[in-house]
Amino acid sequence: MPYPQAPWTLQGYAVQTLQLIDIEKARPFIPSELEIISFWPGKTLGGIYISSYSFGSVMEYNELIVVAGFARYADKIGAWISHIYVDNPDSLAGGREIWGLPKEMAEFTWENDRNRVIVRQGNRLLCGLTYTQPSLAFPLPLSGMCFGSLDSDLLLFKGEFQSRVGLVSGELEVPPESTFARLNLGQPWFTFYCDDLRLVAGVPEVVGQRSVEFSYS
């Protein structure tokens, strides 16, 4: 087996955006068994997370996560990851086979002393994010739940996060040819830069069954 079993501990730095997403735009990307949570009339909360994991991680790679919204299943609440890209085939295999995440391969370029990152699949631009460095950053521990979908099982797992977090200005580019352009993410409400990052992706549990096979749009 080329990848370690869960949990995975990952260390590095990341940029996180938060955006309101139209529920009607998010619905095709989220299984019908999940009730999309509204944070504003007609809108759920989503965004993108772009990270670079290096020394101290179970494996070294870059990652782009797209959260299409937050959802509820029975009494469980978590984020739904509609798209996720990495540049390490072992991470791809582990993400798909442990957490049921739709990982694909992509290329990552960090530019301008880590003030811009571009993610591509071959000749197709997935997104570009330009951001400032924080003037202030504070230690922040967080945890949250995420859903996954493996065969007919609906999974839920916990992510535990510790980092120095600072609010920055961010400009997001998602061209029409991007695989997640239909989410119409728009410009971020908030963008955060996370340094000295330590993320633990926990062991998933089965919380339900899907009545129909779900295919990521």
Protein Blocks (a to p, Z undefined) as FASTA:
>chain_A
ZZdcdddddddddddddddddfklmmmmpcfkbccddfbghiacdddddddddehiabdc
ddddddfbdcdehjbccdddfbdcdfbfklmmmmmmmnopacdcdddddeehhiaccdde
hjbcfbdcdddddfbdcdddddddddddehjbccddddddddddddddddddddfklmkl
mnonopafbdcddehiacdddddddfbdcfbdcddZZ
